[in-house]
Amino acid sequence: MSKKPLILVTNDDGINAPGIRTLITVMKTIGDVVVVAPDSPQSGMGHAITLNATLYATEVNIDNGPQKEFSCSGTPADCVKLAIREILGRTPDLCVSGINHGSNASINVIYSGTMSAAIEAGIEGIPAIGFSLLDYSWDANFEASKSFVKKITEQVLEHGLPNGVVLNVNIPNIEEKEIKGIKVCRQARANWVEEFDKRKTPQGKDYYWLTGKFVNLDGGEDTDEWALENGYISLVPAQFDLTAHYFLKDLNNWNL
């Protein structure tokens, strides 16, 4: 019986994306790998799950990947649920999601399918990490990410994570020799200032494209945005308990 850890790999850019193929390559040097990932891009899906459509999971073999690899018709969260309940046969020792094409730092974590997959694993009590590279291009170069992805993964396997906590790792789009190190951070206070580009079809019907500008409102030097802007990999411990615990006492003093 293998003593290697069982690692579930997923993402939101789709099973053929270069980011997940790189992540698979790294994970195969660490443990036994099973992939369950979307059959098409699912960026920005957040924690959506499929309720009113049929889910499919088809076993595939892409570029001599791991022994078991499944292309799923659902969302990233669906992939993790299906893997745990139907495909793996036992609880994995770790779930890694990514490597995402683009940032999931700051407020982007809310919208991220990559991080939602990691969070879904965390809900199940499985240590989980979401990895992202700050390059939205399909042809992004993930070579500089490999050694850092491996190091962080091995540390999680060695030390574990507290219940309810997953790691959000973002990697700047620079050469490996230019990366200054890994910085433990908090999530920056930032948001998107959004607009809709309104257009008309040839038939005269209105339609919209969402556009926007990312605005960092946080001047702190302990944030993920500061780390990334200054050549560090950001590592944020994220939790899926959204309770504002500090406000409970004040709220209990209201005349309710």
N, C-alpha and C positions, 0 to 999 in steps of 0.2 A: 504494500500500500504506500502511495506517495506521501512523503512528509512535507511536500511543498504546499504553500498556501494556495487556496482556491480563490482566484481573482475574477470578478465579474467586470467586464469592460463594456461601456456604453457611451453614447454621445447624443448630440442633437443635430449635428450637421449631416448625418446619414452614414450608413455603414461603409460607403466607398470613399469618404472624405480622407484626405491625406493626414489630417490630425489624428483620427482614431487609428489609422494604420500605423502611425508612428507610436502611439500609445501602446498598441498591441505588441509591437516589436520590443519595447522596453519591458512590458509586463512579462513577456515570455522568458526573460532572463531572471525573473524573480520567482515565478510560481506557475501553477497550472491555470491556463486562461480559458474562459468561456466568454464569448461575445454575444450580446443580444442588443441590437442597435436598430434605429429606424431605417426603413427602406428608402426614405427620402428626407430632405432637410426639414427640420422641425425647430429652427431657431425662433426665439421669442414666444415659444409655446408656454413658458412658465411651467406650472404644475398641472397642466391639463391632463385629464384621463379620458379614455374612450368609453362612453356609456351607451351610445345609440347606434353603434356600427359594429360589424364583425371584426375581430382581431385575428390576424394571421401571423404565424412565425414559420419562416421557411429556412431550412438548413442550407447553408451556402459554403463555398470554399473559395476565398478570395486571396490571391497572391500567396498561396501556401500558408494561410493563417493558422490559428490554433485548431486543436482537434475538433472543437465544437464551436460553431459560429452560426448565428441565426439573424436573419433579416426580418424585422417586425413592421407590420403595417401601422402600428400605433405611435404614441408619443414617447418621449424619453421616460416619463414616469411609468407608462404602460410597460415598457421594456423591462424595467426593474421588477415590477410586480409579476410579470409573466415569468421572468427568469427564476425568481425565488419560489413561486408557487408551482410551476409546471416543468421547467427545463433542467435546473441544476441538480435536483435530487437531494441537496443538502444546502444549508446556509453557507454562503461564501465567507471567507475570512476578510475580504476587502472588496469594495466596489470603487472603481475609478471611472470618471466620466470626462470625455474630451478626446484629444486636446482640442478645445474650441478654437475656431477661426474667428478671433475678435475678443474684445475685452468683456469680462464679467466682473469687473471691479465696481465698487461703489453701488449705486442704485441699480445697476444692470443685473445684479444678483436676483432681483425681484422678478425680472422678465425671463431669465435664463432657463432654457430647457436643459442645458448642461448641468447647472447647479441643482435644478429640480430633481434630476435623476439621482444625484448624490444625496440630496435631502431625503428622497424616497427610501434609499438604502438606510440612511440614518434613522428614519422612523422605525425601520425594522430591526434596529439595534446593530447594524453592520457598520464598521468603520468605513468612511467614504471620503473621497477627495474629488473635487472638480478642478481640472486644469484648463487654462486658457492662455493663448498667445495673442498679443496685441497686433494681429495682422488679419484683416478680414478677407484677404485674397485666398482664392481656392488653391493657388500655387504657393502658399506661404511655406517658408523654410523652417522646419521644426528641429533641425539638427542641434541648434544651441540649447534646446529644451531638454534633450534626452538625459543628460547627466543629472540635472536638477530634479527632473521628474522621478528618476530612479532613487535619488537620495531621500527625497521627501517620502516616497512610498515605503522605502525600507524603514524609515524612522517611525512611520505610523504602525507598521507591522510589529516593530520592536516595542513601542511604548503604548500603543492603543490610543483610543480617543474616549473622552467622557461621553456618557449617554446623552443624546440630544445635540451633539456637536459634530459638525463636518467641517472640512477644510476647503476654503476657496483660494486657489492658487492662480495668480496671474503673472505672466512672464513678459517682460518688455521685448519689443521687436528690435533687438540689437545683436551684435555678434557675441558669441559665448565669452570671449576674452574681455568684452566690455561690461559684462554683468558683474556688479560689485558684490553680490551675495544675495541671501534670502533674508528678508526683513519681516518680522512678525508685526502685524498692523491691526488697526481698527478700520472699519468701513468708513470711507469719507462721506461727508454730508454733501451730496451733489444731486443734480436732477437734469432731466431733459426739458428744454424749452421747445415745445412742439408746435408745429404748424401743419396744415393740410394743403397740399397742392391740388386745387380744384380744377377739374377739366371736364370736357363734354365728349361723349361718344358721337360718332357720325349721326346717330339717331337723335341727338340732343339731350341725352340723359346724363345727369351729373355723376362723376365718380371722383375718387380722392386717392392721393398718395400721401402717406404719412412722412413728414420730414421733421427735422429738428436739430438743435444744437445742444451739445453736452456742456453743462455749466458746473464747475466745481466751486461750491460755496464755502469750502472748508480750508482754512489757512494752516491747519495743524501739520506738523512734520512727523506725525505718528500714523498717518493714514495710508491706505493702499494707493491712492492717487499720487501722493507725494513720493512714495517709494518707486513707483513705476516711472514717474517723470525724472527721477534721479538715478536710474540705472539699476534698481534693485528688483528682485522678484518679490511680490507681495504675498504674504500668507496670512489670511484672516480666518480665525475660528468663527464659524457661523452657526447659529442655532435656529431651529424651526419653531421654538416656543416664542410666539409673537406678543406675549403678554407684557405690557408695560408695568413691570413689578413695582417700580419706584412710585407709581401713581396710585397704587391700590389704596394706601392709607388715606390720601386726600379724597379719593372717590368715595370711600366709605363715610366721609364726613358730609357728603351732600345730603340734602333733604329728599331722599328717595322713598 
